[in-house]
Amino acid sequence: MFNVYIWFYTGIFLAIIGTLAACWGPGVKDPVIRTLNTEVASIGVSLIFLCYNHMLALLTLIATSVICTLILLRAISRLEEIGADV
């Protein structure tokens, strides 16, 4: 049976851990790990929204994944243009 509380609290846990990892993630040199740090938080938010509405959860996951990926690719390309060690 679908237990709403398990998914809700798991989503809160993932959102908090993902946010903390994204805050400390810029110290990481690998861009793939930086992307994964932001994706953990977006999956947590999607799990929270999954408790309320399935379409809202799906749209949130798609939107946050696309926006985070575009922002990180832009930041990485800017750092490579100025010659920083990425």
N, C-alpha and C positions, 0 to 999 in steps of 0.2 A: 504494500500500500504506500501511496505517496505521502510521506511525512513532511509537512511544510516547514516545521521548525528545524529539522536537520539541514535542509537546503538554505534556509534563511541564515542560520548561524554560521554555516560553512561559507556562505557568501560574504558575511561581515568579516570573518577571519581572513579570507583571501583578499578582500579589499584593503584591510589594514596592513597585512603583510606585504601586499603588492605595492602599496603606497610607500611604505618604509623602504622597500627595496628600490623603488624608483628614485627616492630621495638620496639614498646612498649609492645608487647605481652609476652616477656619472664618474665616479672614481674608477670604474671598471673600464679596461681598455678595449674589450671585445664588443663590437656593436650588436652582435646577436644576443648577448646576455642583457644588454640595455633594453633591447626590444622585448625580450621575455619578461623582464621586470615590470614593464608597463602592461603587458598582456595579462599578467596574474591579477592585477587590480581590475582590469576590465572584465575578466571572467567572474570575479567576485561580485561586481556590481550587477552583472547579468544574472547571477544566481539569486541575488536579492530580488530583482525584478521578476524572475521566474516564479516567485511565490505569488505574485499579483496577476501577471498577464504574460502569456507565452509570446505574443507578438512584440510586446514591449521589450522583453528580454532579448529576442532575436535582433531587433533593430538596434538596441543598445550595444550588443556585442559587435555587430557589423560596423556601426558608426565609430565606436571607440577604437577598434582595431585599425580601421583605415586612417583615422585622424592621427593616432599615435605613430603609425608607420610613416606617414608623410612628414610629420614633424621631426622624427628621428633621422630620416634620410636627408632632410634639409640641413639639420644640424651637423650631421656627419660630413656632408659635402662641403659645408662652410668651413669646418675645421680642416679638411684636407686642402682647401683652397689657400688658407693662410699658412699652411705648412705645419700644423700641429700634429703631434704623434697621436693617432687615433687608435 
